[in-house]
Amino acid sequence: MSSPRRTAVIAGIFFVVAAVAAVAAKILWQPVLGDPDYVLGAGADGRVLLGGLMEFLTAATVAGTAVALYPVVKRQNHGVAVGYLAGRVLEAVTILVGLAGVLAVVTLRQDNAGASGTDGGVLVALQESLVALHDAMFLLGPGLIIGINSLLLAYLMYRSGLVPRWIALVGLVGGPVVFLSSTAVLFGLYEQVSTFAGLGAFPVFVWEMSLAGYLLVKGFRPSSLLLPDADGQPVPVPA
């Protein structure tokens, strides 16, 4: 397998794993995110901790997509490629901060099992604060920042022709849509978990899965791929 083909496969796998792990984490975290008194109850810590592992995997693969793609896309436009790399790393950081908030709820429950009365009220308030932190990071990272990141990568793919332009067009549309949708949530136009928010995020999901599928099956288009020559300058791959 050539280096560009290997890069395409790795990036495609990272996109798929990030999407699957993110969904799994949110499902596994429902005991914490959906129960305001979780910190006072018997808990489902094993399930929540497994969700934490999934969320850590999400953060790692989100950053991994940019690291894997950077050697290829930097030859198309170095400045935009650096912006995408930095944006994906920042997105991963917000995911990890949200993860820390959920894990802190588990620690509070384990350290204060059986608390009631005033202490119980304090614990519930702390849980609400930590869950609010998670929600804020989710809005910032997989909401606002992912919109910018999708737009940057879609621009690189559209201008370079590394993948079919219809795929890149989905990203060029999906990035601004999820950004505007997250902005609407930020200003209270609708809830973060709602039909409207789901519809706003759907185009980015289609964009990432379409891109991942193409990279896994076809790889980069050789006619658009730039590789360094003997002097280190990017030149088209010979036909």
C-alpha positions, 0 to 999 in steps of 0.5 A: 500500500502506497503512502497516500493510500495508507494515509487515506485509509487511516483517515477514513478509519479515524472518521468512522471510529470518531462517529461511532464512539461519540454516539456510543458515549452519549448513549452510555452517559444517559444515567448521568446526563438524564438523571439530576439525582445520579450523584445520590443514587446507586449509580451505573458507574461501570456503564458511565466509565465505559462511555468515558472510554468511548469519549476519550477514543472520540477525542483521540480520533478527532485529532487523529483525522487532522494529523493523518490528513495534514501531510497530504492537504498541506501541499494543497494549501499550507495555511488552511491545512494548519488551521484545520489541524489546530481546529481539530486539536482544539475540538478534541480538547473541548471533548476531553474537558466535557469528559472530565466533567462527567467523570467528576460526577462519578467520583462525587457519587462514589465519595459521597454515597448515602449523603442526604439533606443539605449535603445531598443538595450540594452534591446535586448542585455540583452535578448540575454544574458539571453536566452544564460544563459537559453541555457547554463543551459539547456546544463549543467543540462538536458544535461551533468548532466542528462547523469551522473545521468541516468548512476548512477541510471541505474547502481543501478537498473542493479546491484540490479535487482529492475527492469528488466535488459533490462530497466536498460540497456537502461539507461546504454546506454542512459546516456553516449549517451546524455552526449556525444551528449551534449559534441558535442553541447558544442564544436559546432559540431551541434546545441543544438536544432537539429535532432542530439541533439534530437536523442542523448536525446531520449534514456534517455527519453525511459529509464526514461519512461520505468522505470516510467511505470514499477514502476507505474505498478509493483513496485520494484521486491520483490526478489531484494528488501532490507529492514532493519532488527531489527538491521537496516541492509539491508536484502532481503525481505522474499519470 
